[in-house]
Amino acid sequence: MTQSMEERVAQARAALEETRAAVARAEDSLRGGSAKVRSRDRSVEVVVGPQGEMTQITFLDNKYRSMGATQLSAAVLEAVQSARGRMAQRVMDAFGPLAENIGDLPGTGGSEFDWADVWGPLAATAKAGGAGSAVPTGANSKLRDEIHEDPDGHPAGGGER
């Protein structure tokens, strides 16, 4: 039995309203959200907002005074990239169910949502776990070479605080 045009339109409208409500819930859950991360050497702490914008930077324990410019900039970049990766993951977690259901909407015919189109390299960072994964690895990584252990002997390791 085929559906009438009115039934199909009513179903599409109901699906659209359900999607709009889900988007509003996801936006509300992220509004005002942030991710706070310390660099692995514990010299810098950054906070990024829901759109990946840096909202705060704190230089911890005056460690920056004894750091060279390259080492300090590497610590800042590491913390910012890691925090952005974490925030990107939170966004993907909030909107992921909506993106998965795009193909179920009438007229979309199996469309797929690609997070890499939205986030670029941060999509891979977020999926890899955020903290620390934003730091490049490999022979060409000067950034990794500039990040050292804490002078107190603590292993390097960023994390939410």
N, C-alpha and C positions, 0 to 999 in steps of 0.2 A: 504494500500500500504506500503510495507516495504522499508526501506532506504537501499541504497547500502552501502557496506563497506566503500567506499571512502567518502560518505556523513557523515557517522557516525564518521569517523576519523577526517574529517574537522571540525565537530561540537565539538568534544572533544578537538582538538587543539585550536579552538577559545575560548572555555571555559577555557582552561588552560592559554592562554595568557591573558584573562580577569582577571583571578584570580591572575596571576603574577603581573599585573598592579595594582590591588587593594592592594596586599600585599606591593608593593613598595610605594604606596601612604600612607598606614597606617604606614609603617616604617619611612617615611619622616616626617609624622606629629608627631611622637613620638621622633625622634632623637633630642637630646638636650632638651627634655622636663624634667620637674622636678615637684616635689610637696614639698611645704614648709609648715610645721606645727609647731605650738607652743604647748608645754605641757599645760594641763589645769591649772596648777598652775603658768603658764607664766614664768617659770624659764629657760626653754630650748627651743630653736628653731632649727629644723633640716631641711635639704634639702636632698631629695633622687632623684636619677636619674631614667632614664626610665627602668632600670633593677632592681630597688629597692635598689641600692647601696647608702649608705649614702655618700653624697659629701660635706656636711658642717654641723657643729654643732656650735651653738652660745649659750653661757651662758648669760642670760639677767639680767641686773640690779644688778649684783653681788649677786644675791639671792643664788647662789650656795655656797657662803661662810658661810651661816648660816644653810645650809642643812646637814643632816647626809648622810652618804654614801648610805644607803638603799633608802632614799627619793630621792636623786639625781639620782641614777641609775634607780629608778622607773619612774621618770620624763623623762629621756632620752629614756628608752624603750617604754614608752607610745607614745612619739612623733614620734619615728622611726617607730613603728608598724602602727600608724595612717597614716603617710606619705606613707609608703609602700602600705597600703590599698588603698589610693587615687590613687597612681600611677598604681596599679594593675587594678583599675576600669577604668582608662583612657586607658590602654592597652586592656582591655576587650571591652570597647566601640569602640575602633579603629578596632579590629579584630573580634568582635562579628558577624557582618554581614557575614564575610567570613566563620566563624565557623558554622553559621546557614545554609549556602548553601552547606556544605560538602555533604549532602545526595542527593543533586541535580546533582552532578557530575556523569557522566557515570561511571559505574563500582563500585560505592561506596555503593550502595544498602542500603540506609537509615542509614549510619554511623552517629554517634552522637559525638559531641565534648564535652569533659568534662573539664571545667576550673579547677576543683579541681585537675585533673591530672597534670596540668601545675603549678598552684599557691599553691596548698595545702591549708593550713588554711587561706591564704590571700584571696582566692576566696570568702569565707564566709564573711571576713572582708570587702572586697570591696563591695559586694552586700548589706551589712548592712549599708553602707554609709561612710566608711572610718574613719572619725574623731571620736575618742573616742571609736568606736566599737571594736578596737583591744585590748582594755583593758579587761582582764578577769573579769567576774562577778561571784558572788556566794560565798559560805562560804569558799572556798579554795583560794580565791584571796587575797594574801598578797599585791600584786601590787596595787590594788585599795585602800587598807587601807593606803598606803604610799603617796597617792596623796591628797593634801589638797587645800583649797581655798587660793587665793591670799591674803596676809596680808592687802591689801588695801580694802578688803571686796568685791572684784569682784568675781562673781561666777566662779568656775572652768569651763573651756571650751576651747578646742583647736580649731584651725582653720587655714585655709590658710591665709597667710599674703602677 
